Amino acid sequence: MNKKSILKLALASTIGFSYLAAPAVTAFAAPENESEFNQKLEELSSSQSEAEKELSTVTAEIESKEKEMNTLVEEMELTNKELTQLQEEIEQLNQVIEEREAQLEKQARAVQVTGDSGSVVSFLMESESLSDIIGRIDVVNTMVTANQDLIQQQIDDKELVVEKEKETLAKQEEQTLRAAKMESQKSALEEEQANQERLVASIAAERAEVTEEKEAFLAEQKAAEARIQEIQSARTAASQTSTITVEDESEEAAVTTSSSSSEDTVTTSSSSSKSSESSNASVPAATNGGSITSIAYNYTGVPYSYGGGSPAGFDCSGFVQYVFRQAGRSITRTAAGQYSSTTRISQSQAQPGDLIFFNQSGSIDHVGIYLGGGRFIGAQTSTGVAVASFTSGYWSRYVAGFGRP
C-alpha cells in the first residue's frame, strides 16, 4: 500500500459520524498499460465523487447547525430581555411590598399605642345606638379582613417574584447549555469538513498524478513505437541495400583512378540501389556542412558512452544529433531513424557534413559525419570521437550508404 493510500485510510478513520464515514480507498499496483491507467483513474474518480458527496453532506449539516444556532441566539436575546423586564417587575413588587410592610407596621404601632383590643372595645362602646354598634363592628371586621388580605397578597407577590426569577434563570441556563452543545457539534462537524476536504484534495492530487503518469506513459509508448518503426523501416531499407564497395578517395587512389578512368564507380549488389542513387542526382547540396564538420572536430577525443548524447560521452547517433543541434539543425536520435529521415545520395554526391551509414548486423547500426577524402568522424566504441577511414580497414566492409539531412 502506498503512502497516499495510508493517508486516505487515516483520514477516513478520524470521522466522528457514522453516516459521514469516508469510503475505503483502494490501493493500486502500478499500471502497466493504458487500460489499467484508465481503470485506476475511474476508481479514483468514483472515490473522489463519493468524498465530495460526503463533504457536501457535512457542509449542509454545518449550515443547518449555524441556522439553528442563529435561532437560539435570537431566543437567548429574547430571554435576556424577559429577564431584564422581570428584574424591573421585581423592583416594582419589592417597592409595593415595602409600602405594604410600612402600612402594616403603621397599623401595628397604632394598635400598640391605643392598647390593642382595648381600643377596639372602646371604639365599639362609644356607639350611640344598636345600629351604630353594628356599623362599627362591620368597620372592625373590614379592617381585620383588609389586613389579612394585605398580608396574603404580600405572601403571594413574594412567591410570584421568586417563581418568575427561578423560571427565567432556568430558561437562561437551558439555553446556555444548548448553545454549548451546538458549539461542540459544530466544532466536530468543522473538523470532519476539514478531514473530508483533505481527503478530496488527496484523491484529486493522486488523480492528477496518475493522469500525468498516463500521459507520460502514452508519450513514452508512442516514442517507443516510433523508434520501433524507425528501426523496422531502416531494417527493411538495409535488407534492400547491401553493403556497397566504396572507392578509395585518398590522394594516391585519386591519382590512380584519374589515370585509368574519369568515371566514379559504385558497385552495388542490387539494381534497385543503382536506380535509387541515379534518381537522386539532383539532390541539393548539404547546408552549412563546413560548420557541422568544424563543430564535430571540436569533440575529438570525447569517450564513447552507450546512449550518451553530451560532451560527457557520446554514442554514434547521439554525437551526430548533438553536432547538428549545435549547428542549429534538428535531426532524429537513432542511427536507424537518421537513415530513414535523410535523403539517399551516392558517394560521388556526398559532401562534408552529409552522413555515412554502416550495416554491421543486418540493419543500420552505425553512423558518422562524412568529411571527404575517404574519411568520416564519429563516436566509435573503441576510440570515442575520432576520424576514421571508410575506404580501407574495418569500416570499408560495412558501408551501407550516404544520406543528406
Contacts in CASP RR format, 6 or more apart in sequence:
PFRMAT RR
TARGET T0000
AUTHOR 0000-0000-0000
METHOD contacts of the structure
MODEL  1
MNKKSILKLALASTIGFSYLAAPAVTAFAAPENESEFNQKLEELSSSQSE
AEKELSTVTAEIESKEKEMNTLVEEMELTNKELTQLQEEIEQLNQVIEER
EAQLEKQARAVQVTGDSGSVVSFLMESESLSDIIGRIDVVNTMVTANQDL
IQQQIDDKELVVEKEKETLAKQEEQTLRAAKMESQKSALEEEQANQERLV
ASIAAERAEVTEEKEAFLAEQKAAEARIQEIQSARTAASQTSTITVEDES
EEAAVTTSSSSSEDTVTTSSSSSKSSESSNASVPAATNGGSITSIAYNYT
GVPYSYGGGSPAGFDCSGFVQYVFRQAGRSITRTAAGQYSSTTRISQSQA
QPGDLIFFNQSGSIDHVGIYLGGGRFIGAQTSTGVAVASFTSGYWSRYVA
GFGRP
1 27 0 8 1.000
2 27 0 8 1.000
4 202 0 8 1.000
4 205 0 8 1.000
4 206 0 8 1.000
5 25 0 8 1.000
5 26 0 8 1.000
5 27 0 8 1.000
5 28 0 8 1.000
7 202 0 8 1.000
8 22 0 8 1.000
8 25 0 8 1.000
8 199 0 8 1.000
8 202 0 8 1.000
8 203 0 8 1.000
9 24 0 8 1.000
9 25 0 8 1.000
11 22 0 8 1.000
11 195 0 8 1.000
11 198 0 8 1.000
11 199 0 8 1.000
11 202 0 8 1.000
12 21 0 8 1.000
12 22 0 8 1.000
12 23 0 8 1.000
12 24 0 8 1.000
12 25 0 8 1.000
12 199 0 8 1.000
14 191 0 8 1.000
14 192 0 8 1.000
14 195 0 8 1.000
15 21 0 8 1.000
15 22 0 8 1.000
15 192 0 8 1.000
15 195 0 8 1.000
15 196 0 8 1.000
16 188 0 8 1.000
16 192 0 8 1.000
17 188 0 8 1.000
17 192 0 8 1.000
19 57 0 8 1.000
20 54 0 8 1.000
20 57 0 8 1.000
20 58 0 8 1.000
20 192 0 8 1.000
20 196 0 8 1.000
21 54 0 8 1.000
22 50 0 8 1.000
22 51 0 8 1.000
22 54 0 8 1.000
22 195 0 8 1.000
22 196 0 8 1.000
22 199 0 8 1.000
23 47 0 8 1.000
23 50 0 8 1.000
23 51 0 8 1.000
23 54 0 8 1.000
25 47 0 8 1.000
25 203 0 8 1.000
26 43 0 8 1.000
26 47 0 8 1.000
28 40 0 8 1.000
28 43 0 8 1.000
31 37 0 8 1.000
31 39 0 8 1.000
31 40 0 8 1.000
31 210 0 8 1.000
31 213 0 8 1.000
31 214 0 8 1.000
31 217 0 8 1.000
34 214 0 8 1.000
34 217 0 8 1.000
34 218 0 8 1.000
34 221 0 8 1.000
37 210 0 8 1.000
37 213 0 8 1.000
37 214 0 8 1.000
37 217 0 8 1.000
38 214 0 8 1.000
40 210 0 8 1.000
41 207 0 8 1.000
41 210 0 8 1.000
41 211 0 8 1.000
41 214 0 8 1.000
44 203 0 8 1.000
44 206 0 8 1.000
44 207 0 8 1.000
44 210 0 8 1.000
45 207 0 8 1.000
47 203 0 8 1.000
48 200 0 8 1.000
48 203 0 8 1.000
48 204 0 8 1.000
48 207 0 8 1.000
51 196 0 8 1.000
51 199 0 8 1.000
51 200 0 8 1.000
51 203 0 8 1.000
52 200 0 8 1.000
54 196 0 8 1.000
55 193 0 8 1.000
55 196 0 8 1.000
55 197 0 8 1.000
55 200 0 8 1.000
58 189 0 8 1.000
58 192 0 8 1.000
58 193 0 8 1.000
58 196 0 8 1.000
59 193 0 8 1.000
61 189 0 8 1.000
62 186 0 8 1.000
62 189 0 8 1.000
62 190 0 8 1.000
62 193 0 8 1.000
65 182 0 8 1.000
65 185 0 8 1.000
65 186 0 8 1.000
65 189 0 8 1.000
66 186 0 8 1.000
68 182 0 8 1.000
69 179 0 8 1.000
69 182 0 8 1.000
69 183 0 8 1.000
69 186 0 8 1.000
72 175 0 8 1.000
72 178 0 8 1.000
72 179 0 8 1.000
72 182 0 8 1.000
73 179 0 8 1.000
75 175 0 8 1.000
76 172 0 8 1.000
76 175 0 8 1.000
76 176 0 8 1.000
76 179 0 8 1.000
79 168 0 8 1.000
79 171 0 8 1.000
79 172 0 8 1.000
79 175 0 8 1.000
80 172 0 8 1.000
82 168 0 8 1.000
82 171 0 8 1.000
83 168 0 8 1.000
83 169 0 8 1.000
83 172 0 8 1.000
86 164 0 8 1.000
86 165 0 8 1.000
86 168 0 8 1.000
89 161 0 8 1.000
89 164 0 8 1.000
90 161 0 8 1.000
90 164 0 8 1.000
90 165 0 8 1.000
93 157 0 8 1.000
93 158 0 8 1.000
93 160 0 8 1.000
93 161 0 8 1.000
94 161 0 8 1.000
96 157 0 8 1.000
97 154 0 8 1.000
97 157 0 8 1.000
97 158 0 8 1.000
100 150 0 8 1.000
100 153 0 8 1.000
100 154 0 8 1.000
101 154 0 8 1.000
103 150 0 8 1.000
104 147 0 8 1.000
104 150 0 8 1.000
104 151 0 8 1.000
107 147 0 8 1.000
111 119 0 8 1.000
114 122 0 8 1.000
120 140 0 8 1.000
123 136 0 8 1.000
123 140 0 8 1.000
124 133 0 8 1.000
124 136 0 8 1.000
124 137 0 8 1.000
124 140 0 8 1.000
126 136 0 8 1.000
127 133 0 8 1.000
127 135 0 8 1.000
127 136 0 8 1.000
227 334 0 8 1.000
227 337 0 8 1.000
230 332 0 8 1.000
230 334 0 8 1.000
230 336 0 8 1.000
230 337 0 8 1.000
230 340 0 8 1.000
231 334 0 8 1.000
231 336 0 8 1.000
231 337 0 8 1.000
231 363 0 8 1.000
233 336 0 8 1.000
233 337 0 8 1.000
233 340 0 8 1.000
234 335 0 8 1.000
234 336 0 8 1.000
234 337 0 8 1.000
234 339 0 8 1.000
234 340 0 8 1.000
234 363 0 8 1.000
234 364 0 8 1.000
235 336 0 8 1.000
235 362 0 8 1.000
235 363 0 8 1.000
235 364 0 8 1.000
237 339 0 8 1.000
237 340 0 8 1.000
237 364 0 8 1.000
238 339 0 8 1.000
238 359 0 8 1.000
238 362 0 8 1.000
238 363 0 8 1.000
238 364 0 8 1.000
238 400 0 8 1.000
239 362 0 8 1.000
239 363 0 8 1.000
240 270 0 8 1.000
240 272 0 8 1.000
240 273 0 8 1.000
241 268 0 8 1.000
241 270 0 8 1.000
241 272 0 8 1.000
241 273 0 8 1.000
241 276 0 8 1.000
241 359 0 8 1.000
241 400 0 8 1.000
241 401 0 8 1.000
242 268 0 8 1.000
242 269 0 8 1.000
242 270 0 8 1.000
242 273 0 8 1.000
243 269 0 8 1.000
243 359 0 8 1.000
243 397 0 8 1.000
243 398 0 8 1.000
243 399 0 8 1.000
243 400 0 8 1.000
244 266 0 8 1.000
244 267 0 8 1.000
244 268 0 8 1.000
244 273 0 8 1.000
244 347 0 8 1.000
244 399 0 8 1.000
244 400 0 8 1.000
244 401 0 8 1.000
245 266 0 8 1.000
245 267 0 8 1.000
246 266 0 8 1.000
246 347 0 8 1.000
246 374 0 8 1.000
246 390 0 8 1.000
246 391 0 8 1.000
246 396 0 8 1.000
246 399 0 8 1.000
247 253 0 8 1.000
247 257 0 8 1.000
247 264 0 8 1.000
247 265 0 8 1.000
247 266 0 8 1.000
247 347 0 8 1.000
247 391 0 8 1.000
248 254 0 8 1.000
248 257 0 8 1.000
248 374 0 8 1.000
248 391 0 8 1.000
248 392 0 8 1.000
249 372 0 8 1.000
249 373 0 8 1.000
249 374 0 8 1.000
249 375 0 8 1.000
249 391 0 8 1.000
250 373 0 8 1.000
250 374 0 8 1.000
250 391 0 8 1.000
253 391 0 8 1.000
264 346 0 8 1.000
264 347 0 8 1.000
264 348 0 8 1.000
266 274 0 8 1.000
266 277 0 8 1.000
266 346 0 8 1.000
266 347 0 8 1.000
266 348 0 8 1.000
268 274 0 8 1.000
276 344 0 8 1.000
277 344 0 8 1.000
277 345 0 8 1.000
277 346 0 8 1.000
277 349 0 8 1.000
280 343 0 8 1.000
280 344 0 8 1.000
280 345 0 8 1.000
280 346 0 8 1.000
280 349 0 8 1.000
281 349 0 8 1.000
283 343 0 8 1.000
283 345 0 8 1.000
283 349 0 8 1.000
283 404 0 8 1.000
284 404 0 8 1.000
285 351 0 8 1.000
286 292 0 8 1.000
286 351 0 8 1.000
286 352 0 8 1.000
286 353 0 8 1.000
286 354 0 8 1.000
286 404 0 8 1.000
286 405 0 8 1.000
287 329 0 8 1.000
288 327 0 8 1.000
288 329 0 8 1.000
289 327 0 8 1.000
289 351 0 8 1.000
289 352 0 8 1.000
289 353 0 8 1.000
289 354 0 8 1.000
290 352 0 8 1.000
290 353 0 8 1.000
291 327 0 8 1.000
292 323 0 8 1.000
292 324 0 8 1.000
292 327 0 8 1.000
292 329 0 8 1.000
292 352 0 8 1.000
292 353 0 8 1.000
292 369 0 8 1.000
293 352 0 8 1.000
293 353 0 8 1.000
293 369 0 8 1.000
293 371 0 8 1.000
293 377 0 8 1.000
295 323 0 8 1.000
295 326 0 8 1.000
295 327 0 8 1.000
296 319 0 8 1.000
296 323 0 8 1.000
296 369 0 8 1.000
296 377 0 8 1.000
296 378 0 8 1.000
296 385 0 8 1.000
297 377 0 8 1.000
299 311 0 8 1.000
299 314 0 8 1.000
299 319 0 8 1.000
299 322 0 8 1.000
299 323 0 8 1.000
299 385 0 8 1.000
300 377 0 8 1.000
300 385 0 8 1.000
300 386 0 8 1.000
300 387 0 8 1.000
301 383 0 8 1.000
301 384 0 8 1.000
301 385 0 8 1.000
301 386 0 8 1.000
302 311 0 8 1.000
302 312 0 8 1.000
302 313 0 8 1.000
302 314 0 8 1.000
302 319 0 8 1.000
302 379 0 8 1.000
302 384 0 8 1.000
302 385 0 8 1.000
303 313 0 8 1.000
303 384 0 8 1.000
304 313 0 8 1.000
304 314 0 8 1.000
304 315 0 8 1.000
304 379 0 8 1.000
304 380 0 8 1.000
304 381 0 8 1.000
304 382 0 8 1.000
304 383 0 8 1.000
304 384 0 8 1.000
304 385 0 8 1.000
305 312 0 8 1.000
305 313 0 8 1.000
305 314 0 8 1.000
305 315 0 8 1.000
306 315 0 8 1.000
307 315 0 8 1.000
307 318 0 8 1.000
308 314 0 8 1.000
308 315 0 8 1.000
308 318 0 8 1.000
309 315 0 8 1.000
309 318 0 8 1.000
309 319 0 8 1.000
309 321 0 8 1.000
309 322 0 8 1.000
310 322 0 8 1.000
311 322 0 8 1.000
313 379 0 8 1.000
314 322 0 8 1.000
314 379 0 8 1.000
314 384 0 8 1.000
314 385 0 8 1.000
315 379 0 8 1.000
316 335 0 8 1.000
316 366 0 8 1.000
316 367 0 8 1.000
316 368 0 8 1.000
316 378 0 8 1.000
316 379 0 8 1.000
316 380 0 8 1.000
317 333 0 8 1.000
317 334 0 8 1.000
317 335 0 8 1.000
317 337 0 8 1.000
317 338 0 8 1.000
317 367 0 8 1.000
318 333 0 8 1.000
318 379 0 8 1.000
319 368 0 8 1.000
319 378 0 8 1.000
319 379 0 8 1.000
319 385 0 8 1.000
320 331 0 8 1.000
320 338 0 8 1.000
320 355 0 8 1.000
320 367 0 8 1.000
320 368 0 8 1.000
320 369 0 8 1.000
320 378 0 8 1.000
321 331 0 8 1.000
321 332 0 8 1.000
321 333 0 8 1.000
321 338 0 8 1.000
323 369 0 8 1.000
324 330 0 8 1.000
324 331 0 8 1.000
324 405 0 8 1.000
325 331 0 8 1.000
329 405 0 8 1.000
331 338 0 8 1.000
331 341 0 8 1.000
331 405 0 8 1.000
332 338 0 8 1.000
332 340 0 8 1.000
332 341 0 8 1.000
335 357 0 8 1.000
335 364 0 8 1.000
335 365 0 8 1.000
335 366 0 8 1.000
335 367 0 8 1.000
336 363 0 8 1.000
336 364 0 8 1.000
336 365 0 8 1.000
337 364 0 8 1.000
338 355 0 8 1.000
338 357 0 8 1.000
338 367 0 8 1.000
338 405 0 8 1.000
339 357 0 8 1.000
339 364 0 8 1.000
339 367 0 8 1.000
339 400 0 8 1.000
339 403 0 8 1.000
341 405 0 8 1.000
342 355 0 8 1.000
342 403 0 8 1.000
342 404 0 8 1.000
342 405 0 8 1.000
343 403 0 8 1.000
343 404 0 8 1.000
344 401 0 8 1.000
344 402 0 8 1.000
344 403 0 8 1.000
345 354 0 8 1.000
345 402 0 8 1.000
345 403 0 8 1.000
345 404 0 8 1.000
346 402 0 8 1.000
347 401 0 8 1.000
347 402 0 8 1.000
349 402 0 8 1.000
349 404 0 8 1.000
350 356 0 8 1.000
350 370 0 8 1.000
350 372 0 8 1.000
350 402 0 8 1.000
350 403 0 8 1.000
350 404 0 8 1.000
351 370 0 8 1.000
351 372 0 8 1.000
352 369 0 8 1.000
352 370 0 8 1.000
352 371 0 8 1.000
352 372 0 8 1.000
353 369 0 8 1.000
353 370 0 8 1.000
353 371 0 8 1.000
354 369 0 8 1.000
354 370 0 8 1.000
354 402 0 8 1.000
354 403 0 8 1.000
354 404 0 8 1.000
354 405 0 8 1.000
355 367 0 8 1.000
355 368 0 8 1.000
355 369 0 8 1.000
355 370 0 8 1.000
355 402 0 8 1.000
355 403 0 8 1.000
355 404 0 8 1.000
355 405 0 8 1.000
356 367 0 8 1.000
356 368 0 8 1.000
356 369 0 8 1.000
356 370 0 8 1.000
356 376 0 8 1.000
356 390 0 8 1.000
356 399 0 8 1.000
356 401 0 8 1.000
356 402 0 8 1.000
356 403 0 8 1.000
357 364 0 8 1.000
357 366 0 8 1.000
357 367 0 8 1.000
357 368 0 8 1.000
357 399 0 8 1.000
357 400 0 8 1.000
357 401 0 8 1.000
357 402 0 8 1.000
357 403 0 8 1.000
358 364 0 8 1.000
358 365 0 8 1.000
358 366 0 8 1.000
358 367 0 8 1.000
358 390 0 8 1.000
358 395 0 8 1.000
358 398 0 8 1.000
358 399 0 8 1.000
358 400 0 8 1.000
359 365 0 8 1.000
359 398 0 8 1.000
359 400 0 8 1.000
360 366 0 8 1.000
360 398 0 8 1.000
364 400 0 8 1.000
366 398 0 8 1.000
367 378 0 8 1.000
368 376 0 8 1.000
368 377 0 8 1.000
368 378 0 8 1.000
369 376 0 8 1.000
369 377 0 8 1.000
369 378 0 8 1.000
370 376 0 8 1.000
370 402 0 8 1.000
371 377 0 8 1.000
371 387 0 8 1.000
373 391 0 8 1.000
374 389 0 8 1.000
374 390 0 8 1.000
374 391 0 8 1.000
375 387 0 8 1.000
375 388 0 8 1.000
375 389 0 8 1.000
375 390 0 8 1.000
376 387 0 8 1.000
376 388 0 8 1.000
376 390 0 8 1.000
376 395 0 8 1.000
377 385 0 8 1.000
377 386 0 8 1.000
377 387 0 8 1.000
377 388 0 8 1.000
378 384 0 8 1.000
378 385 0 8 1.000
378 386 0 8 1.000
378 387 0 8 1.000
378 388 0 8 1.000
379 385 0 8 1.000
380 386 0 8 1.000
380 388 0 8 1.000
388 395 0 8 1.000
389 395 0 8 1.000
389 396 0 8 1.000
390 396 0 8 1.000
390 399 0 8 1.000
END
